[in-house]
Amino acid sequence: MNYSAARQQGFTLPELLIVLTITSLLLTAGVPSMIRLTEEHRVRSDLRLLHRTFSLAHANAVVTGQHVTLCPLGSGNQCRNDWSGALVMFIDVNDNRVLDAGEVRLAELAALSDERISRSYGSRSAVTFSPLGSAFGHNAVLKYCFNGNSTLGGTLIVSGPGRIRLGQDEDNNGLPEDSSGNDIDCSS
């Protein structure tokens, strides 16, 4: 038998160790950035969903010519101040912030399933839009926080005339602001 010296192809142990070292260094540097990017995307997505939900309530009030309430419902179908719960939009015929028998439920936004997220709307238990689209002169800010981090938060601002907008970082300090220009605080 004639054994010819065939050229072996592959990695040597030192080459493999160098490749594994470089790969682990890249992953160590890249994964935390990717996690932060994913969290930022989730915050933006959730805020846009809230904006669409509030805008839909406003539009329904104008189109139907009825009061439309958006709130988290508690016992007895009464609005309560726990904005981490499911948000229910309904035609509030008698404008009492209670989903009474015969009143139409228009939509529901699921409760938060992630304990790292919090939503608060000051002392308000509901926002009701009139048939003319106003929020009855009540200026309010819905604060959205992720993991207690103000830089991973945002605001949804509802003005008395019914304008709904996302809060911005006007002073470019990395923190979104409320309607008065104050930075939000997610530490509490």
Secondary structure by P-SEA (a helix, b strand, c coil): ccccccccccccaaaaaaaaaaaaaaaaacaaaaaaaaaaaaaaaaaaaaaaaaaaaaaaaaaacbbbbbcccccccccccccccbbbbcccccccccccccccccbbbbccccccbbbbcccccccccccccccccbbbbbccccccccccbbbbbbcccbbbbbbccccccccccccccbbbbccc
